[in-house]
Amino acid sequence: MNNYISKLLICLIFFTADTNISLSENVNFTLTQSADLSGKEFKNYKLGCGDNKFQNGNREAESVLNIFYSYNARITGGKFECSLQNVIYARSNENLIISSVTASKGSDNAIEIRDSFALIKHSEFSESPQNKCIESENGIVIFYNNIIRDCLNGFDIEKTDYNNYAAAIFLSNTFIAIENDAYNCHDRISSEGNNVYLFLKDNNYQKRGKDFRIFGKKKTCKNTFQISDELENAVLTENFMAIKKFVEEIINQTSH
């Protein structure tokens, strides 16, 4: 309880005070509901942030921003930088929308999303040159019109729970200067079932690294589909119910 109260106090201080962070402060706060952070910057000054060999500590304590247990929340705006773990860490959220944020220099990832149904749009995730820009685990994650740049890999999705599937949707995103792989998919529960699904449309890949591959040296994303017009419209209208419906229709068709 004391830890929760301290994080809440830190959050309130950031929202009411000047956003210039001194070198001695560690920016780490948690949101559980909607917030507009437009024009605000949250930055740590930790030695080695963005470098995988310096990855250290508990991700909840090291992330600049945590987003936990929200329902129908919208996080808008904000610039987040420098973590020895994830810069933004989102866990156990339902119908979460993250819009117009920038996150960079994570020793692990710029953003990690676990056990959530989330839409991320109009944002930029960058500068994890020895790791992934984005990682998700379980649930359904949707990426629309984002910039993903200057990382070893663009995106990695894992299924580690016993639900029927994990899914990721990428619509109209731009990958820039990704060294190795744009997408990787891993079913940690059943490699034979491979219940991870990837839906793609109109993504582009610029300034490709020397070893760049869209699906990796070994294609781990075995269930890859073109986004249908119906699914695209559901993403554009932020209709979570329809997104889930169309995703599950395709999964059910392919699993029979």
Backbone as CSV, one residue per row, in Angstrom:
resi,resn,N_x,N_y,N_z,CA_x,CA_y,CA_z,C_x,C_y,C_z
1,MET,0.829,-1.198,0.000,0.000,0.000,0.000,0.869,1.255,0.000
2,ASN,1.928,1.250,0.815,2.815,2.411,0.850,3.454,2.666,-0.500
3,ASN,3.821,1.579,-1.194,4.414,1.724,-2.519,3.419,2.335,-3.494
4,TYR,2.154,1.907,-3.425,1.113,2.456,-4.308,0.909,3.934,-4.038
5,ILE,0.847,4.316,-2.757,0.639,5.722,-2.405,1.797,6.578,-2.877
6,SER,3.023,6.064,-2.712,4.180,6.848,-3.147,4.176,7.069,-4.652
7,LYS,3.787,6.052,-5.422,3.719,6.216,-6.873,2.627,7.193,-7.262
8,LEU,1.495,7.155,-6.537,0.410,8.085,-6.822,0.839,9.515,-6.547
9,LEU,1.565,9.739,-5.456,2.056,11.075,-5.130,3.028,11.578,-6.189
10,ILE,3.918,10.677,-6.649,4.854,11.055,-7.704,4.106,11.465,-8.956
11,CYS,3.083,10.696,-9.302,2.279,10.990,-10.489,1.625,12.366,-10.369
12,LEU,1.055,12.673,-9.196,0.403,13.961,-9.012,1.386,15.105,-9.090
13,ILE,2.582,14.902,-8.550,3.609,15.940,-8.614,3.978,16.237,-10.049
14,PHE,4.136,15.206,-10.872,4.511,15.399,-12.274,3.451,16.177,-13.028
15,PHE,2.186,15.906,-12.735,1.126,16.538,-13.498,0.878,17.984,-13.087
16,THR,1.312,18.366,-11.885,1.045,19.718,-11.413,2.271,20.601,-11.417
17,ALA,3.454,20.014,-11.532,4.692,20.787,-11.465,5.316,20.915,-12.837
18,ASP,6.367,21.674,-12.915,7.129,21.822,-14.154,7.720,20.479,-14.540
19,THR,7.779,20.177,-15.828,8.197,18.847,-16.277,9.693,18.740,-16.518
20,ASN,10.482,19.735,-16.182,11.925,19.619,-16.284,12.428,18.791,-15.116
21,ILE,12.952,17.614,-15.412,13.353,16.670,-14.370,14.824,16.853,-14.050
22,SER,15.166,16.970,-12.779,16.567,17.141,-12.401,17.312,15.829,-12.543
23,LEU,18.633,15.906,-12.574,19.445,14.719,-12.804,19.321,13.697,-11.676
24,SER,18.888,14.115,-10.506,18.848,13.215,-9.362,17.531,12.446,-9.258
25,GLU,16.540,12.816,-10.027,15.226,12.205,-9.893,15.083,10.987,-10.803
26,ASN,14.388,9.979,-10.292,14.064,8.790,-11.077,12.597,8.870,-11.473
27,VAL,12.331,8.993,-12.763,10.956,9.112,-13.227,10.360,7.714,-13.357
28,ASN,9.368,7.421,-12.545,8.697,6.121,-12.571,7.326,6.295,-11.926
29,PHE,6.268,6.220,-12.729,4.944,6.391,-12.169,3.958,5.484,-12.890
30,THR,2.790,5.307,-12.270,1.801,4.347,-12.745,0.472,5.030,-13.006
31,LEU,-0.134,4.695,-14.148,-1.484,5.161,-14.474,-2.425,3.966,-14.518
32,THR,-3.649,4.176,-14.041,-4.684,3.150,-14.119,-5.931,3.670,-14.831
33,GLN,-5.878,4.917,-15.305,-7.010,5.494,-16.014,-6.503,6.520,-17.022
34,SER,-7.418,7.130,-17.762,-7.045,8.034,-18.846,-6.222,9.213,-18.351
35,ALA,-5.314,9.690,-19.224,-4.503,10.864,-18.904,-4.054,11.522,-20.199
36,ASP,-4.045,12.846,-20.210,-3.525,13.622,-21.329,-2.186,14.216,-20.890
37,LEU,-1.105,13.717,-21.465,0.241,14.154,-21.111,0.867,14.985,-22.220
38,SER,0.058,15.534,-23.086,0.555,16.297,-24.231,1.474,17.423,-23.765
39,GLY,2.634,17.532,-24.410,3.585,18.587,-24.092,4.479,18.303,-22.904
40,LYS,4.296,17.173,-22.235,5.107,16.837,-21.064,6.209,15.853,-21.442
41,GLU,7.361,15.987,-20.775,8.497,15.102,-20.997,8.895,14.456,-19.677
42,PHE,9.168,13.156,-19.752,9.577,12.400,-18.572,10.853,11.643,-18.951
43,LYS,11.944,12.009,-18.330,13.235,11.504,-18.771,14.110,11.157,-17.577
44,ASN,14.689,9.959,-17.631,15.708,9.568,-16.670,17.093,9.846,-17.235
45,TYR,18.084,9.793,-16.377,19.473,9.993,-16.798,20.316,8.849,-16.235
46,LYS,19.988,7.637,-16.656,20.672,6.465,-16.125,21.750,5.998,-17.092
47,LEU,22.909,5.745,-16.551,24.035,5.300,-17.372,23.687,4.009,-18.100
48,GLY,23.818,4.015,-19.418,23.619,2.810,-20.211,22.203,2.563,-20.666
49,CYS,21.262,3.456,-20.370,19.889,3.209,-20.813,19.855,3.139,-22.336
50,GLY,19.126,2.166,-22.854,19.094,1.911,-24.286,20.052,0.832,-24.724
51,ASP,20.990,0.470,-23.871,21.991,-0.552,-24.192,21.619,-1.832,-23.458
52,ASN,21.464,-2.918,-24.196,20.996,-4.170,-23.614,21.918,-4.698,-22.514
53,LYS,23.212,-4.455,-22.625,24.136,-5.007,-21.619,23.971,-4.338,-20.254
54,PHE,23.299,-3.208,-20.197,23.044,-2.534,-18.935,21.646,-2.834,-18.375
55,GLN,20.915,-3.730,-19.040,19.565,-4.058,-18.562,19.635,-4.607,-17.143
56,ASN,18.811,-4.018,-16.246,18.915,-4.383,-14.842,17.673,-3.934,-14.090
57,GLY,17.367,-4.624,-12.999,16.306,-4.183,-12.105,14.937,-4.721,-12.462
58,ASN,13.969,-4.376,-11.629,12.580,-4.766,-11.809,11.917,-3.844,-12.816
59,ARG,11.217,-4.415,-13.801,10.676,-3.578,-14.877,9.622,-2.593,-14.363
60,GLU,8.867,-2.964,-13.331,7.880,-2.024,-12.803,8.546,-0.804,-12.165
61,ALA,9.675,-1.030,-11.529,10.374,0.066,-10.866,11.240,0.861,-11.827
62,GLU,11.697,0.229,-12.912,12.611,0.899,-13.829,11.900,1.592,-14.990
63,SER,10.686,1.160,-15.334,9.970,1.789,-16.444,9.678,3.249,-16.120
64,VAL,9.732,4.088,-17.137,9.354,5.483,-16.921,7.861,5.576,-16.635
65,LEU,7.060,4.836,-17.415,5.606,4.838,-17.237,5.085,3.416,-17.190
66,ASN,4.298,3.116,-16.156,3.525,1.883,-16.087,2.055,2.204,-16.357
67,ILE,1.379,1.321,-17.093,-0.068,1.429,-17.294,-0.663,0.087,-16.900
68,PHE,-1.377,0.058,-15.780,-1.848,-1.204,-15.209,-3.355,-1.190,-14.969
69,TYR,-3.998,-2.329,-15.266,-5.370,-2.616,-14.842,-6.376,-1.532,-15.246
70,SER,-6.186,-0.948,-16.407,-7.122,0.081,-16.864,-8.240,-0.556,-17.694
71,TYR,-9.355,0.178,-17.797,-10.481,-0.256,-18.622,-10.986,0.957,-19.407
72,ASN,-10.971,0.826,-20.727,-11.401,1.917,-21.611,-10.596,3.201,-21.382
73,ALA,-9.324,3.074,-21.049,-8.488,4.248,-20.800,-7.832,4.715,-22.097
74,ARG,-7.548,6.011,-22.152,-6.839,6.602,-23.276,-5.676,7.427,-22.726
75,ILE,-4.473,7.038,-23.109,-3.268,7.776,-22.725,-2.810,8.542,-23.948
76,THR,-2.777,9.864,-23.853,-2.480,10.710,-25.001,-1.268,11.579,-24.718
77,GLY,-0.337,11.602,-25.683,0.789,12.512,-25.591,1.822,12.065,-24.566
78,GLY,2.910,12.822,-24.524,3.984,12.532,-23.584,5.212,11.982,-24.281
79,LYS,6.363,12.440,-23.821,7.645,11.956,-24.325,8.356,11.267,-23.169
80,PHE,8.720,9.996,-23.379,9.294,9.167,-22.327,10.657,8.647,-22.800
81,GLU,11.655,8.749,-21.918,13.009,8.408,-22.373,13.853,7.856,-21.235
82,CYS,14.609,6.809,-21.559,15.701,6.275,-20.737,15.234,5.348,-19.621
83,SER,15.444,4.053,-19.840,15.141,3.045,-18.824,16.094,1.876,-18.983
84,LEU,16.455,1.259,-17.869,17.253,0.040,-17.915,16.388,-1.187,-18.165
85,GLN,15.073,-0.996,-18.210,14.137,-2.043,-18.606,13.292,-1.495,-19.754
86,ASN,11.963,-1.617,-19.655,11.075,-1.020,-20.651,10.889,0.456,-20.341
87,VAL,10.727,1.264,-21.370,10.418,2.672,-21.132,8.951,2.813,-20.735
88,ILE,8.051,2.193,-21.511,6.638,2.105,-21.144,6.293,0.639,-20.945
89,TYR,5.667,0.338,-19.824,5.279,-1.037,-19.514,3.784,-1.055,-19.228
90,ALA,3.018,-1.742,-20.094,1.566,-1.830,-19.954,1.183,-3.275,-19.655
91,ARG,0.376,-3.469,-18.616,0.006,-4.827,-18.216,-1.443,-4.878,-17.744
92,SER,-2.155,-5.908,-18.199,-3.517,-6.199,-17.723,-4.465,-5.030,-17.960
93,ASN,-4.517,-4.583,-19.214,-5.420,-3.505,-19.596,-6.455,-4.012,-20.600
94,GLU,-7.647,-3.445,-20.541,-8.716,-3.827,-21.451,-9.187,-2.589,-22.214
95,ASN,-9.165,-2.686,-23.548,-9.592,-1.580,-24.415,-8.764,-0.311,-24.164
96,LEU,-7.480,-0.495,-24.049,-6.552,0.624,-23.833,-6.176,1.254,-25.168
97,ILE,-6.174,2.598,-25.229,-5.687,3.328,-26.394,-4.509,4.201,-25.969
98,ILE,-3.379,4.014,-26.627,-2.198,4.857,-26.431,-1.988,5.624,-27.718
99,SER,-1.971,6.944,-27.638,-1.927,7.767,-28.845,-0.936,8.915,-28.690
100,SER,-0.154,9.152,-29.747,0.714,10.332,-29.848,1.744,10.396,-28.733
101,VAL,2.348,9.246,-28.406,3.440,9.228,-27.439,4.745,8.922,-28.172
102,THR,5.860,9.270,-27.545,7.168,8.830,-28.015,7.885,8.176,-26.847
103,ALA,8.532,7.059,-27.119,9.287,6.347,-26.094,10.589,5.863,-26.708
104,SER,11.693,6.078,-26.014,12.997,5.737,-26.585,13.989,5.359,-25.497
105,LYS,15.040,4.673,-25.935,16.190,4.313,-25.103,15.814,3.401,-23.945
106,GLY,15.197,2.267,-24.293,14.990,1.208,-23.317,16.076,0.159,-23.461
107,SER,16.687,-0.239,-22.356,17.665,-1.318,-22.434,16.996,-2.629,-22.797
108,ASP,15.709,-2.756,-22.448,14.910,-3.887,-22.915,14.143,-3.445,-24.154
109,ASN,12.997,-2.788,-24.003,12.219,-2.323,-25.153,11.767,-0.885,-24.909
110,ALA,11.367,-0.228,-25.979,10.745,1.085,-25.805,9.361,0.946,-25.195
111,ILE,8.628,-0.119,-25.574,7.321,-0.382,-24.965,7.088,-1.884,-24.910
112,GLU,6.527,-2.345,-23.799,6.121,-3.740,-23.651,4.677,-3.781,-23.156
113,ILE,3.881,-4.653,-23.785,2.460,-4.756,-23.476,2.147,-6.210,-23.154
114,ARG,1.669,-6.457,-21.943,1.372,-7.826,-21.519,-0.099,-7.976,-21.154
115,ASP,-0.652,-9.114,-21.525,-1.989,-9.526,-21.073,-3.002,-8.403,-21.253
116,SER,-3.005,-7.791,-22.428,-3.836,-6.616,-22.660,-4.499,-6.669,-24.029
117,PHE,-5.578,-5.915,-24.147,-6.234,-5.619,-25.417,-5.996,-4.129,-25.632
118,ALA,-5.111,-3.782,-26.569,-4.644,-2.402,-26.654,-4.440,-1.964,-28.093
119,LEU,-4.731,-0.691,-28.342,-4.511,-0.037,-29.631,-3.489,1.072,-29.430
120,ILE,-2.413,1.019,-30.195,-1.347,2.014,-30.113,-1.251,2.699,-31.463
121,LYS,-1.364,4.029,-31.492,-1.401,4.720,-32.777,-0.697,6.074,-32.701
122,HIS,-0.283,6.551,-33.898,0.316,7.881,-34.062,1.472,8.114,-33.086
123,SER,2.275,7.088,-32.839,3.336,7.171,-31.843,4.672,6.760,-32.445
124,GLU,5.734,6.935,-31.671,7.071,6.568,-32.136,7.814,5.825,-31.029
125,PHE,8.406,4.679,-31.402,9.151,3.841,-30.468,10.527,3.572,-31.075
126,SER,11.589,3.874,-30.307,12.903,3.892,-30.961,14.051,3.675,-29.988
127,GLU,15.223,3.488,-30.591,16.535,3.536,-29.948,16.734,2.488,-28.861
128,SER,16.468,1.231,-29.241,16.929,0.084,-28.462,17.810,-0.740,-29.401
129,PRO,19.040,-0.263,-29.655,19.850,-0.823,-30.749,20.320,-2.257,-30.521
130,GLN,20.241,-2.768,-29.281,20.582,-4.174,-29.041,19.356,-5.001,-28.674
131,ASN,18.171,-4.434,-28.866,16.966,-5.157,-28.460,15.810,-4.790,-29.380
132,LYS,14.605,-5.068,-28.943,13.403,-4.820,-29.738,12.829,-3.444,-29.422
133,CYS,12.237,-2.800,-30.420,11.494,-1.574,-30.149,10.228,-1.877,-29.350
134,ILE,9.517,-2.945,-29.757,8.210,-3.269,-29.168,8.163,-4.755,-28.846
135,GLU,7.592,-5.066,-27.683,7.348,-6.464,-27.343,5.938,-6.585,-26.760
136,SER,5.247,-7.662,-27.127,3.945,-7.934,-26.517,3.905,-9.384,-26.062
137,GLU,3.044,-9.614,-25.087,2.902,-10.965,-24.540,1.420,-11.215,-24.272
138,ASN,0.860,-12.183,-25.004,-0.551,-12.556,-24.858,-1.469,-11.431,-25.347
139,GLY,-2.785,-11.689,-25.291,-3.764,-10.675,-25.637,-3.808,-10.324,-27.116
140,ILE,-4.391,-9.152,-27.415,-4.453,-8.599,-28.766,-3.866,-7.196,-28.718
141,VAL,-2.890,-6.942,-29.569,-2.305,-5.604,-29.657,-2.437,-5.116,-31.095
142,ILE,-2.791,-3.846,-31.252,-3.002,-3.247,-32.565,-2.100,-2.032,-32.694
143,PHE,-1.369,-1.941,-33.797,-0.486,-0.809,-34.055,-0.906,-0.149,-35.360
144,TYR,-1.270,1.120,-35.259,-1.712,1.865,-36.432,-0.943,3.177,-36.554
145,ASN,-0.297,3.354,-37.713,0.352,4.614,-38.058,1.407,5.033,-37.032
146,ASN,2.281,4.102,-36.701,3.389,4.386,-35.794,4.715,4.368,-36.544
147,ILE,5.723,4.981,-35.934,7.097,4.897,-36.420,7.875,4.012,-35.455
148,ILE,8.561,3.034,-36.006,9.339,2.065,-35.233,10.751,2.102,-35.799
149,ARG,11.714,2.621,-35.029,13.010,2.890,-35.660,14.196,2.653,-34.725
150,ASP,15.319,2.399,-35.365,16.632,2.316,-34.706,16.649,1.298,-33.574
151,CYS,16.267,0.068,-33.910,16.334,-1.044,-32.960,16.932,-2.259,-33.662
152,LEU,17.388,-3.222,-32.886,17.880,-4.461,-33.478,16.736,-5.184,-34.182
153,ASN,15.592,-5.329,-33.500,14.382,-5.921,-34.071,13.211,-4.984,-33.843
154,GLY,12.220,-5.068,-34.736,11.080,-4.178,-34.614,10.086,-4.618,-33.571
155,PHE,9.609,-5.878,-33.676,8.506,-6.334,-32.841,8.652,-7.815,-32.540
156,ASP,8.286,-8.183,-31.307,8.315,-9.576,-30.890,7.054,-9.850,-30.073
157,ILE,6.327,-10.901,-30.436,5.136,-11.286,-29.673,5.331,-12.695,-29.126
158,GLU,4.919,-12.889,-27.861,4.986,-14.185,-27.221,3.613,-14.574,-26.680
159,LYS,3.330,-15.867,-26.727,2.158,-16.414,-26.048,2.662,-17.287,-24.906
160,THR,2.357,-16.868,-23.679,2.831,-17.595,-22.501,1.686,-18.040,-21.602
161,ASP,0.439,-17.750,-22.002,-0.709,-18.183,-21.205,-1.433,-19.325,-21.910
162,TYR,-2.533,-19.784,-21.310,-3.257,-20.930,-21.851,-4.540,-20.511,-22.552
163,ASN,-4.658,-19.246,-22.916,-5.767,-18.819,-23.761,-5.597,-19.377,-25.171
164,ASN,-6.627,-19.234,-25.981,-6.619,-19.874,-27.298,-5.612,-19.266,-28.262
165,TYR,-5.295,-17.989,-28.092,-4.427,-17.338,-29.069,-3.838,-16.051,-28.498
166,ALA,-2.813,-15.562,-29.177,-2.312,-14.192,-29.012,-2.242,-13.609,-30.413
167,ALA,-2.533,-12.309,-30.556,-2.602,-11.717,-31.892,-2.021,-10.312,-31.899
168,ALA,-1.467,-9.951,-33.054,-0.961,-8.597,-33.267,-1.402,-8.120,-34.640
169,ILE,-1.797,-6.854,-34.709,-2.269,-6.228,-35.945,-1.393,-5.023,-36.236
170,PHE,-0.822,-4.967,-37.432,0.021,-3.840,-37.845,-0.549,-3.243,-39.118
171,LEU,-1.060,-2.018,-39.007,-1.681,-1.313,-40.124,-0.981,0.027,-40.332
172,SER,-0.377,0.201,-41.500,0.193,1.486,-41.924,1.251,2.006,-40.962
173,ASN,2.161,1.138,-40.553,3.292,1.542,-39.719,4.552,1.671,-40.567
174,THR,5.507,2.453,-40.087,6.774,2.635,-40.789,7.911,2.140,-39.913
175,PHE,8.669,1.189,-40.430,9.851,0.652,-39.763,11.080,1.310,-40.400
176,ILE,11.922,1.930,-39.594,13.087,2.657,-40.104,14.344,2.153,-39.395
177,ALA,15.348,1.798,-40.167,16.658,1.405,-39.629,16.545,0.286,-38.591
178,ILE,15.788,-0.750,-38.941,15.745,-1.967,-38.134,16.848,-2.883,-38.636
179,GLU,17.699,-3.316,-37.733,18.898,-4.034,-38.152,18.600,-5.455,-38.624
180,ASN,17.781,-6.191,-37.865,17.553,-7.594,-38.202,16.122,-7.865,-38.659
181,ASP,15.197,-8.100,-37.727,13.871,-8.606,-38.083,12.777,-7.596,-37.758
182,ALA,11.807,-7.483,-38.650,10.651,-6.641,-38.352,9.718,-7.332,-37.362
183,TYR,9.445,-8.639,-37.571,8.473,-9.347,-36.739,9.019,-10.718,-36.339
184,ASN,8.768,-11.095,-35.090,8.980,-12.459,-34.638,7.823,-12.882,-33.746
185,CYS,7.449,-14.164,-33.822,6.307,-14.694,-33.066,6.738,-15.979,-32.359
186,HIS,6.296,-16.126,-31.092,6.710,-17.297,-30.308,5.547,-17.807,-29.465
187,ASP,5.197,-19.069,-29.653,4.233,-19.730,-28.791,5.027,-20.549,-27.784
188,ARG,5.144,-20.038,-26.551,5.953,-20.712,-25.529,5.209,-21.879,-24.888
189,ILE,3.902,-21.962,-25.128,3.115,-23.042,-24.541,3.087,-24.257,-25.460
190,SER,2.847,-24.027,-26.747,2.729,-25.141,-27.691,3.370,-24.748,-29.014
191,SER,4.582,-25.192,-29.238,5.263,-24.871,-30.485,4.564,-25.526,-31.673
192,GLU,3.939,-26.669,-31.457,3.231,-27.340,-32.540,1.965,-26.580,-32.930
193,GLY,1.244,-26.096,-31.926,0.028,-25.359,-32.217,0.301,-23.992,-32.810
194,ASN,1.349,-23.368,-32.349,1.721,-22.031,-32.801,0.502,-21.100,-32.860
195,ASN,-0.104,-20.877,-31.718,-1.338,-20.106,-31.641,-1.061,-18.602,-31.500
196,VAL,-0.195,-18.125,-32.370,0.123,-16.700,-32.454,-0.229,-16.245,-33.864
197,TYR,-0.965,-15.126,-33.967,-1.500,-14.688,-35.254,-1.086,-13.243,-35.518
198,LEU,-0.636,-13.016,-36.746,-0.145,-11.704,-37.152,-0.948,-11.218,-38.357
199,PHE,-1.482,-9.989,-38.260,-2.302,-9.398,-39.320,-1.593,-8.135,-39.810
200,LEU,-1.360,-8.048,-41.133,-0.540,-6.974,-41.685,-1.221,-6.307,-42.875
201,LYS,-0.967,-4.983,-43.010,-1.386,-4.268,-44.215,-0.685,-2.911,-44.262
202,ASP,-0.141,-2.585,-45.423,0.390,-1.257,-45.744,1.472,-0.786,-44.774
203,ASN,2.308,-1.704,-44.317,3.471,-1.315,-43.534,4.665,-1.151,-44.470
204,ASN,5.556,-0.220,-44.160,6.720,-0.046,-45.027,8.000,-0.053,-44.214
205,TYR,9.086,-0.376,-44.899,10.355,-0.679,-44.244,11.450,0.135,-44.927
206,GLN,11.978,1.135,-44.215,12.938,2.080,-44.789,14.308,1.933,-44.126
207,LYS,15.344,2.278,-44.898,16.726,2.224,-44.396,17.003,0.895,-43.710
208,ARG,16.758,-0.168,-44.417,16.880,-1.506,-43.856,18.323,-1.795,-43.451
209,GLY,18.474,-2.476,-42.326,19.797,-2.876,-41.878,20.399,-3.924,-42.795
210,LYS,21.678,-4.143,-42.629,22.412,-5.074,-43.493,21.806,-6.468,-43.466
211,ASP,21.302,-6.906,-42.318,20.743,-8.243,-42.168,19.223,-8.223,-42.022
212,PHE,18.577,-7.187,-42.556,17.139,-7.022,-42.348,16.337,-8.115,-43.053
213,ARG,15.328,-8.613,-42.315,14.356,-9.570,-42.849,13.011,-9.203,-42.252
214,ILE,11.965,-9.245,-43.046,10.648,-8.915,-42.502,10.239,-9.930,-41.436
215,PHE,10.486,-11.222,-41.692,10.052,-12.257,-40.758,11.193,-13.032,-40.118
216,GLY,12.388,-12.537,-40.174,13.477,-13.210,-39.505,14.129,-14.285,-40.342
217,LYS,15.323,-14.671,-39.920,16.071,-15.709,-40.630,15.279,-17.003,-40.673
218,LYS,14.647,-17.345,-39.548,13.708,-18.463,-39.500,12.328,-17.860,-39.259
219,LYS,11.412,-18.053,-40.186,10.100,-17.422,-40.069,9.329,-18.034,-38.906
220,THR,9.236,-17.254,-37.821,8.525,-17.725,-36.640,7.049,-17.348,-36.677
221,CYS,6.688,-16.370,-37.496,5.280,-15.958,-37.620,4.624,-16.812,-38.696
222,LYS,4.126,-17.973,-38.294,3.592,-18.941,-39.247,2.154,-18.632,-39.650
223,ASN,1.430,-17.937,-38.799,0.036,-17.606,-39.087,-0.069,-16.112,-39.390
224,THR,0.170,-15.763,-40.636,0.208,-14.365,-41.057,-0.884,-14.116,-42.086
225,PHE,-1.647,-13.021,-41.892,-2.803,-12.742,-42.738,-2.817,-11.287,-43.176
226,GLN,-3.424,-11.058,-44.333,-3.697,-9.701,-44.795,-4.899,-9.149,-44.027
227,ILE,-4.809,-7.913,-43.571,-5.919,-7.276,-42.873,-7.079,-7.065,-43.848
228,SER,-8.237,-7.536,-43.472,-9.421,-7.378,-44.317,-9.944,-5.946,-44.225
229,ASP,-10.805,-5.573,-45.170,-11.414,-4.245,-45.129,-12.230,-4.058,-43.852
230,GLU,-12.906,-5.100,-43.414,-13.723,-5.011,-42.205,-12.856,-4.803,-40.965
231,LEU,-11.752,-5.538,-40.895,-10.856,-5.380,-39.753,-10.184,-4.008,-39.778
232,GLU,-9.797,-3.554,-40.948,-9.200,-2.215,-41.059,-10.168,-1.141,-40.573
233,ASN,-11.415,-1.218,-40.974,-12.400,-0.225,-40.550,-12.614,-0.268,-39.038
234,ALA,-12.584,-1.457,-38.472,-12.730,-1.584,-37.021,-11.571,-0.916,-36.289
235,VAL,-10.357,-1.066,-36.827,-9.187,-0.394,-36.233,-9.324,1.115,-36.346
236,LEU,-9.706,1.602,-37.519,-9.788,3.048,-37.747,-10.876,3.696,-36.891
237,THR,-11.912,2.951,-36.551,-12.999,3.496,-35.727,-12.843,3.134,-34.252
238,GLU,-11.724,2.503,-33.905,-11.421,2.137,-32.519,-12.507,1.253,-31.916
239,ASN,-13.017,0.335,-32.722,-14.105,-0.532,-32.308,-13.516,-1.859,-31.807
240,PHE,-13.250,-1.927,-30.511,-12.601,-3.108,-29.953,-13.461,-4.364,-30.110
241,MET,-14.756,-4.235,-29.956,-15.629,-5.396,-30.080,-15.551,-5.986,-31.489
242,ALA,-15.563,-5.110,-32.501,-15.484,-5.584,-33.880,-14.098,-6.142,-34.194
243,ILE,-13.049,-5.512,-33.669,-11.693,-6.027,-33.886,-11.597,-7.472,-33.405
244,LYS,-12.049,-7.704,-32.195,-11.988,-9.061,-31.639,-12.826,-10.029,-32.470
245,LYS,-13.983,-9.594,-32.901,-14.869,-10.451,-33.695,-14.183,-10.894,-34.984
246,PHE,-13.586,-9.944,-35.729,-12.981,-10.291,-37.012,-11.706,-11.109,-36.832
247,VAL,-10.931,-10.815,-35.798,-9.734,-11.608,-35.520,-10.122,-13.049,-35.210
248,GLU,-11.108,-13.232,-34.369,-11.500,-14.591,-33.977,-12.157,-15.348,-35.120
249,GLU,-12.850,-14.644,-35.999,-13.421,-15.317,-37.176,-12.323,-15.947,-38.019
250,ILE,-11.253,-15.194,-38.261,-10.153,-15.711,-39.091,-9.446,-16.853,-38.370
251,ILE,-9.218,-16.702,-37.061,-8.552,-17.759,-36.296,-9.394,-19.033,-36.339
252,ASN,-10.681,-18.910,-36.144,-11.536,-20.091,-36.161,-11.574,-20.769,-37.525
253,GLN,-11.521,-19.977,-38.582,-11.510,-20.540,-39.934,-10.234,-21.329,-40.199
254,THR,-9.106,-20.844,-39.698,-7.832,-21.491,-39.974,-7.554,-22.679,-39.046
255,SER,-8.258,-22.740,-37.931,-7.988,-23.810,-36.966,-8.872,-25.035,-37.177
256,HIS,-9.737,-24.962,-38.187,-10.614,-26.106,-38.473,-10.230,-26.761,-39.805
